[in-house]
Amino acid sequence: MQVKREQINPTKVKLTVSAESALIDSIKEEVVNQLGQDAKIQGFRSGKAPANLVEKQVDQSLLQGQVLEQAVNKLYVDAVQQEKIRPASQPQINITKFVPFTTLEFTAEVEAVGDIKLADYKKVKLAPKTTSVTAQDVNQVLDNLSSRSADKKEVKRAAKLGDELIINFKGVDAATKESIQGAAGNEYSLALGSKTFIPGFEEKLVGVKPGDTKTFDLTFPKDYGVSALQSKKVSFSVETLKIQELVKPKLDDKFASTVGPFKTLAELKADIKKQLKAERERENQQVYDNQLLEKIAEKSTVTLPESMIDDEISRMEDEEKRNLAYRGQTWQEHLKEEGVDEAGHRERKRSGAELRVKIGLLLGEIANQENITVTPEELEIRMQLLKGQYPDAAMQAELDKPEARRDIQTRMMTEKTIEKLRGYAAKQTSAAA
């Protein structure tokens, strides 16, 4: 095989590939053997006829077509490996010469990852986050638990913090008076002091009585999750249907026994502290890993094909659409809420998608440099653990698919690589202390 490489631009490569007749001949033999399995030739059982007879009897156009297809596929893969190209899309193949079974030349144009200049990741410093749980944190959880178990007593007095209100509410743009998607609800249950609404909303309802309707303006936080509402001034109209006083149970050993397998309140508090600590450690680890990878990405350069970024944006949007469907919101409603069209939404995702693709490629490069691998035994153990977590037949079948195994293997490679990076960062941080 001979390969000529032409760099059309930083992320597009053209390969001109020509094959020796011996290779084409060997592929022809394989194709003839494959076709011979089903060929019906007088005097021979299926699959038992000599290759020379099969070659004469089969459709010559079919034979040539399959030889050409298999030869091009094999040569393309070999050429990509030889030239150390990381394809980002399917190649555009153009057959320039083909004399059946003796001569083959073709060109393949393909988008590919450009130059990767990896930072010295072994010298990146990042101190781990400390995890702490205070008595106040534990008491907050206890308060939430007691609120869920509280008896509700309807009252006719003015509302105060700690009460539960049943309300109808609607929000409109303070300037245009247009309704705002998602800023309305009927017979909504709201605990005053829970801080589940935007700052100021619950406080405005302190003092209202059953049957009252109150109108007030609030400005959404500048970092609010829905970008179209960030710093927007909204007029709310709230009708109070009912006020319920929450009579919380006494926090004692008896209460602890109703929550779980606890004999004392002290045991419940210890378990809450343990669960909070584990949850925060997981969160801190995720934040730490992201910061570590971003620091390495900042110091590294990767020439990315646009197709890879576009594919990642599509994956991000697909995930977003699934989450919206779960919440009962359509994609068009979401775009309207965000104040953007399809193109604008994709553009907003571009920088995040670019970073994700870049980090993924850098992790692969680091794994290669560190000779990180996942053994068949390690993969099998992980697969068995996952199957133990998902006993239903449908999920078991999904896990048995080759693509699922590849995804799990890739995830394990990522985990191992990040663990290696944590070790280097810890050494650097320790040395600098």
C-alpha positions as CSV (number, residue, x, y, z in Angstrom):
1,M,0.0,0.0,0.0
2,Q,1.2,3.5,-0.9
3,V,-0.2,6.6,0.8
4,K,0.2,10.2,-0.2
5,R,-1.0,12.7,2.4
6,E,-2.1,16.3,1.6
7,Q,-3.1,18.7,4.4
8,I,-5.9,20.7,2.9
9,N,-6.4,22.8,6.0
10,P,-5.6,22.3,9.7
11,T,-8.5,20.0,10.2
12,K,-9.0,18.4,6.7
13,V,-6.8,15.7,5.2
14,K,-6.7,14.2,1.7
15,L,-5.2,10.7,1.3
16,T,-4.3,9.2,-2.0
17,V,-4.1,5.4,-1.5
18,S,-3.0,2.8,-4.0
19,A,-2.9,-1.0,-3.4
20,E,-0.6,-3.7,-4.6
21,S,-2.2,-6.4,-6.7
22,A,-1.3,-9.1,-4.1
23,L,-3.5,-7.4,-1.5
24,I,-6.5,-7.0,-4.0
25,D,-6.0,-10.7,-4.9
26,S,-6.2,-11.8,-1.2
27,I,-9.3,-9.8,-0.7
28,K,-10.8,-11.3,-3.8
29,E,-10.2,-14.8,-2.3
30,E,-12.0,-13.8,0.9
31,V,-15.0,-12.5,-1.1
32,V,-15.1,-15.6,-3.3
33,N,-15.1,-17.8,-0.1
34,Q,-17.9,-15.7,1.4
35,L,-20.0,-15.9,-1.8
36,G,-19.3,-19.6,-2.1
37,Q,-21.1,-20.3,1.2
38,D,-24.5,-19.6,-0.6
39,A,-23.6,-20.3,-4.2
40,K,-25.6,-23.2,-5.8
41,I,-23.2,-25.0,-8.1
42,Q,-24.3,-28.3,-9.7
43,G,-22.6,-31.3,-8.2
44,F,-21.5,-29.6,-5.0
45,R,-23.2,-28.9,-1.7
46,S,-23.5,-25.3,-0.5
47,G,-20.1,-24.0,0.6
48,K,-18.2,-27.0,-0.8
49,A,-17.5,-25.9,-4.4
50,P,-13.9,-25.0,-5.4
51,A,-13.1,-21.3,-5.4
52,N,-12.2,-21.2,-9.1
53,L,-15.7,-22.6,-10.0
54,V,-17.4,-20.2,-7.6
55,E,-15.5,-17.2,-9.2
56,K,-16.7,-18.3,-12.6
57,Q,-20.3,-18.8,-11.6
58,V,-21.1,-15.8,-9.4
59,D,-22.3,-12.5,-10.8
60,Q,-19.1,-10.6,-11.8
61,S,-20.6,-7.2,-11.0
62,L,-21.4,-8.4,-7.5
63,L,-17.9,-9.9,-7.1
64,Q,-16.2,-6.7,-8.3
65,G,-18.4,-4.5,-6.2
66,Q,-17.7,-6.5,-3.0
67,V,-14.0,-6.7,-3.6
68,L,-13.8,-3.0,-4.3
69,E,-15.8,-2.2,-1.1
70,Q,-13.8,-4.4,1.2
71,A,-10.5,-3.3,-0.3
72,V,-11.3,0.4,0.1
73,N,-12.5,-0.1,3.7
74,K,-9.4,-2.0,4.7
75,L,-6.9,0.3,2.9
76,Y,-8.6,3.4,4.4
77,V,-8.4,2.1,7.9
78,D,-4.7,1.1,7.4
79,A,-3.8,4.4,5.9
80,V,-5.4,6.3,8.7
81,Q,-3.5,4.3,11.3
82,Q,-0.2,4.6,9.3
83,E,-0.6,8.4,9.1
84,K,-1.8,8.7,12.7
85,I,-4.9,10.5,11.8
86,R,-7.8,11.0,14.2
87,P,-10.9,11.1,11.9
88,A,-13.8,13.3,13.0
89,S,-16.3,12.3,10.3
90,Q,-16.9,9.8,7.5
91,P,-14.5,10.1,4.6
92,Q,-15.4,11.2,1.1
93,I,-14.1,8.4,-1.1
94,N,-13.4,8.9,-4.8
95,I,-12.2,5.9,-6.9
96,T,-9.6,7.2,-9.3
97,K,-8.4,3.9,-10.8
98,F,-9.8,0.4,-10.7
99,V,-8.8,-2.5,-12.9
100,P,-10.6,-5.5,-11.5
101,F,-8.4,-7.5,-9.2
102,T,-5.1,-5.9,-10.2
103,T,-5.2,-2.1,-9.8
104,L,-6.9,0.2,-7.2
105,E,-6.3,3.8,-6.4
106,F,-8.7,6.1,-4.5
107,T,-8.7,9.4,-2.6
108,A,-10.2,9.9,0.8
109,E,-11.0,13.4,2.2
110,V,-11.8,13.4,5.9
111,E,-12.1,15.9,8.7
112,A,-9.6,15.1,11.4
113,V,-8.4,16.4,14.8
114,G,-5.5,18.8,14.2
115,D,-2.4,19.3,16.2
116,I,-2.5,18.6,19.9
117,K,-0.1,20.4,22.2
118,L,-0.5,18.9,25.6
119,A,0.5,20.9,28.6
120,D,2.8,19.5,31.3
121,Y,-0.1,18.0,33.2
122,K,2.3,16.5,35.8
123,K,3.1,20.0,37.1
124,V,-0.5,21.3,37.5
125,K,-1.2,22.3,41.1
126,L,-4.7,22.2,42.6
127,A,-5.4,21.8,46.3
128,P,-8.3,19.5,47.1
129,K,-11.4,21.0,48.7
130,T,-12.1,20.3,52.3
131,T,-15.4,18.8,53.3
132,S,-17.2,19.8,56.5
133,V,-20.6,19.3,58.0
134,T,-21.8,21.6,60.7
135,A,-24.4,21.1,63.4
136,Q,-26.5,23.8,61.6
137,D,-26.4,21.6,58.5
138,V,-27.7,18.6,60.4
139,N,-30.4,20.7,62.1
140,Q,-31.5,21.9,58.7
141,V,-32.1,18.4,57.6
142,L,-33.9,17.5,60.8
143,D,-36.1,20.5,60.3
144,N,-37.0,19.4,56.8
145,L,-37.8,15.9,58.0
146,S,-40.0,17.2,60.8
147,S,-41.8,19.5,58.3
148,R,-42.7,16.5,56.1
149,S,-44.1,14.8,59.2
150,A,-45.9,17.9,60.5
151,D,-49.7,18.0,61.0
152,K,-51.3,20.7,59.0
153,K,-53.9,22.9,60.7
154,E,-55.9,25.4,58.6
155,V,-55.9,28.8,60.2
156,K,-57.7,32.1,59.4
157,R,-55.0,34.4,60.7
158,A,-52.3,36.3,58.8
159,A,-49.5,34.2,57.3
160,K,-46.1,34.0,59.0
161,L,-42.8,32.3,58.2
162,G,-43.1,28.5,58.7
163,D,-46.7,28.4,57.4
164,E,-47.7,26.6,54.3
165,L,-49.8,28.6,51.8
166,I,-52.0,27.3,49.0
167,I,-51.8,29.9,46.2
168,N,-52.7,30.8,42.7
169,F,-50.0,33.0,41.1
170,K,-49.1,34.6,37.8
171,G,-46.1,36.6,36.6
172,V,-46.0,39.1,33.7
173,D,-43.3,41.2,32.3
174,A,-43.4,44.4,34.4
175,A,-42.8,46.5,31.2
176,T,-44.8,44.8,28.5
177,K,-47.4,43.0,30.7
178,E,-46.9,39.9,28.6
179,S,-47.2,36.5,30.4
180,I,-44.0,34.7,31.3
181,Q,-43.6,31.0,30.5
182,G,-43.3,29.0,33.7
183,A,-44.2,31.9,36.0
184,A,-47.7,30.8,36.9
185,G,-49.4,28.1,39.0
186,N,-52.7,27.1,40.5
187,E,-53.3,25.6,44.0
188,Y,-49.6,25.7,44.5
189,S,-48.3,24.6,47.9
190,L,-45.6,27.0,49.2
191,A,-43.8,26.9,52.6
192,L,-42.9,30.4,53.7
193,G,-39.2,30.4,54.5
194,S,-38.3,27.4,52.3
195,K,-36.5,29.7,49.8
196,T,-37.9,27.7,46.9
197,F,-39.0,30.8,45.0
198,I,-36.8,33.7,43.9
199,P,-35.5,36.0,46.7
200,G,-38.2,38.2,48.1
201,F,-41.3,36.3,46.9
202,E,-42.0,34.4,50.1
203,E,-41.3,37.4,52.2
204,K,-43.9,39.4,50.3
205,L,-46.5,36.9,51.4
206,V,-45.9,37.2,55.1
207,G,-49.0,38.9,56.6
208,V,-51.5,37.9,53.9
209,K,-54.8,36.3,54.9
210,P,-57.0,33.7,53.2
211,G,-58.8,35.3,50.3
212,D,-56.2,38.1,49.9
213,T,-54.8,39.0,46.5
214,K,-51.5,40.7,46.5
215,T,-49.5,42.2,43.6
216,F,-45.9,43.1,43.7
217,D,-42.8,43.5,41.5
218,L,-39.6,41.5,41.8
219,T,-36.4,41.4,39.8
220,F,-35.0,38.0,39.0
221,P,-31.3,37.4,40.0
222,K,-28.7,38.1,37.4
223,D,-27.5,34.6,37.6
224,Y,-30.9,33.0,37.4
225,G,-31.0,29.6,35.6
226,V,-33.2,30.8,32.7
227,S,-31.1,33.4,30.8
228,A,-34.2,35.2,29.4
229,L,-35.3,36.0,33.0
230,Q,-31.9,37.1,34.3
231,S,-32.3,40.6,35.9
232,K,-35.8,40.9,34.5
233,K,-38.4,42.8,36.4
234,V,-41.6,40.8,36.8
235,S,-45.0,41.7,38.2
236,F,-46.6,38.9,40.3
237,S,-50.2,38.6,41.3
238,V,-50.8,36.1,44.1
239,E,-54.1,34.9,45.4
240,T,-54.0,33.2,48.8
241,L,-56.5,30.3,48.9
242,K,-55.6,28.7,52.3
243,I,-53.1,29.1,55.1
244,Q,-52.0,26.0,57.1
245,E,-50.0,26.1,60.2
246,L,-47.5,23.3,60.4
247,V,-47.4,21.5,63.8
248,K,-44.1,19.8,63.8
249,P,-43.4,16.7,65.9
250,K,-41.0,17.0,68.8
251,L,-37.4,16.1,67.9
252,D,-36.8,13.2,70.2
253,D,-36.0,9.5,70.2
254,K,-39.6,8.6,69.2
255,F,-39.4,10.9,66.2
256,A,-36.0,9.3,65.1
257,S,-37.6,5.8,65.2
258,T,-40.3,7.0,62.7
259,V,-37.7,8.2,60.2
260,G,-35.6,5.0,60.0
261,P,-34.0,2.2,61.9
262,F,-32.8,4.5,64.7
263,K,-33.2,4.0,68.4
264,T,-32.2,7.5,69.4
265,L,-32.1,11.0,68.1
266,A,-28.3,10.9,68.4
267,E,-28.2,8.0,66.0
268,L,-30.3,9.8,63.5
269,K,-28.1,12.9,63.7
270,A,-25.0,10.8,63.2
271,D,-26.5,9.2,60.1
272,I,-27.5,12.5,58.7
273,K,-24.0,13.9,59.2
274,K,-22.5,10.8,57.6
275,Q,-24.8,11.0,54.5
276,L,-24.2,14.8,54.2
277,K,-20.4,14.3,54.3
278,A,-20.5,11.5,51.7
279,E,-22.7,13.7,49.4
280,R,-20.5,16.7,49.7
281,E,-17.4,14.7,49.2
282,R,-18.8,13.4,45.9
283,E,-19.8,17.0,44.9
284,N,-16.4,18.4,45.9
285,Q,-14.6,15.6,44.0
286,Q,-16.6,16.4,40.8
287,V,-15.9,20.1,41.1
288,Y,-12.2,19.4,41.8
289,D,-12.0,17.1,38.8
290,N,-13.6,19.6,36.5
291,Q,-11.3,22.4,37.7
292,L,-8.3,20.2,37.3
293,L,-9.2,19.2,33.7
294,E,-10.1,22.8,32.8
295,K,-6.6,24.0,34.1
296,I,-4.9,21.4,31.9
297,A,-7.2,22.4,28.9
298,E,-6.3,26.1,29.4
299,K,-2.6,25.3,29.1
300,S,-3.1,23.0,26.1
301,T,-4.0,23.6,22.5
302,V,-6.1,21.4,20.2
303,T,-7.1,22.2,16.7
304,L,-10.7,21.0,16.6
305,P,-12.8,20.2,13.5
306,E,-16.1,22.1,13.5
307,S,-18.0,18.8,12.9
308,M,-16.9,17.5,16.3
309,I,-18.1,20.6,18.1
310,D,-21.4,20.5,16.1
311,D,-21.9,16.8,17.1
312,E,-21.3,17.6,20.8
313,I,-23.8,20.5,20.7
314,S,-26.3,18.1,19.2
315,R,-25.7,15.6,22.0
316,M,-26.0,18.4,24.6
317,E,-29.3,19.6,23.1
318,D,-30.6,16.0,22.9
319,E,-29.9,15.6,26.6
320,E,-31.6,19.0,27.3
321,K,-34.7,17.9,25.3
322,R,-35.0,14.7,27.3
323,N,-34.9,16.7,30.6
324,L,-37.5,19.1,29.3
325,A,-39.8,16.3,28.2
326,Y,-39.5,14.9,31.7
327,R,-40.7,18.2,33.1
328,G,-43.5,18.5,30.5
329,Q,-42.0,21.4,28.6
330,T,-41.6,21.5,24.8
331,W,-38.5,22.5,23.0
332,Q,-40.2,25.5,21.4
333,E,-41.5,26.6,24.8
334,H,-38.0,26.4,26.2
335,L,-36.5,28.5,23.3
336,K,-39.2,31.1,23.9
337,E,-38.4,31.2,27.6
338,E,-34.7,31.6,26.8
339,G,-35.5,34.3,24.2
340,V,-33.5,32.6,21.4
341,D,-34.1,30.8,18.2
342,E,-32.5,27.4,17.2
343,A,-29.4,29.0,15.8
344,G,-28.9,31.2,18.8
345,H,-29.4,28.3,21.2
346,R,-26.7,26.3,19.4
347,E,-24.3,29.2,19.5
348,R,-24.8,29.6,23.3
349,K,-23.7,25.9,23.6
350,R,-20.7,26.2,21.4
351,S,-18.0,27.3,24.0
352,G,-19.1,24.6,26.4
353,A,-19.2,21.9,23.7
354,E,-15.7,23.0,22.5
355,L,-14.3,22.6,26.0
356,R,-15.9,19.2,26.4
357,V,-14.5,17.9,23.1
358,K,-11.1,19.4,23.9
359,I,-11.0,17.8,27.4
360,G,-12.0,14.4,25.9
361,L,-9.2,14.5,23.4
362,L,-6.7,15.6,26.0
363,L,-7.7,12.7,28.3
364,G,-7.1,10.3,25.4
365,E,-3.7,11.8,24.8
366,I,-2.8,11.6,28.5
367,A,-4.0,8.0,28.7
368,N,-1.7,7.1,25.7
369,Q,1.3,8.8,27.3
370,E,0.6,7.1,30.7
371,N,0.0,3.7,29.0
372,I,-3.3,3.5,30.8
373,T,-5.4,0.5,29.8
374,V,-8.5,-1.4,30.9
375,T,-8.0,-5.2,31.1
376,P,-10.7,-7.6,30.0
377,E,-10.9,-8.8,33.6
378,E,-11.5,-5.2,34.9
379,L,-14.2,-4.6,32.3
380,E,-16.0,-7.9,33.1
381,I,-16.0,-7.1,36.8
382,R,-17.6,-3.7,36.1
383,M,-20.2,-5.2,33.8
384,Q,-21.2,-7.8,36.4
385,L,-21.5,-5.0,39.0
386,L,-23.7,-3.0,36.7
387,K,-25.9,-6.0,35.9
388,G,-26.3,-6.5,39.7
389,Q,-27.6,-3.0,40.0
390,Y,-30.1,-3.4,37.0
391,P,-31.7,-6.8,37.3
392,D,-34.5,-6.2,34.8
393,A,-34.2,-8.2,31.5
394,A,-34.4,-5.1,29.3
395,M,-31.4,-3.4,31.0
396,Q,-29.4,-6.6,31.0
397,A,-29.9,-6.9,27.3
398,E,-28.8,-3.3,26.8
399,L,-25.6,-3.9,28.9
400,D,-24.8,-7.0,26.7
401,K,-24.6,-4.9,23.5
402,P,-21.1,-4.3,22.2
403,E,-21.6,-0.5,22.1
404,A,-22.5,-0.6,25.8
405,R,-19.4,-2.4,26.7
406,R,-17.3,0.1,24.6
407,D,-19.0,3.0,26.5
408,I,-18.2,1.4,29.9
409,Q,-14.7,0.7,28.9
410,T,-14.2,4.3,27.8
411,R,-15.7,5.5,31.1
412,M,-13.3,3.3,33.0
413,M,-10.3,4.7,31.0
414,T,-11.5,8.2,31.8
415,E,-11.7,7.3,35.5
416,K,-8.2,5.8,35.6
417,T,-6.8,8.8,33.8
418,I,-8.4,11.3,36.1
419,E,-7.2,9.3,39.1
420,K,-3.6,9.6,37.7
421,L,-4.0,13.3,37.3
422,R,-5.3,13.7,40.8
423,G,-2.1,12.0,42.0
424,Y,0.2,14.4,40.1
425,A,-1.8,17.4,41.3
426,A,-1.5,16.2,44.9
427,K,2.2,15.8,44.6
428,Q,2.6,19.3,43.2
429,T,0.4,20.8,45.9
430,S,2.2,18.9,48.7
431,A,5.6,20.0,47.3
432,A,4.5,23.6,47.2
433,A,3.2,23.5,50.8
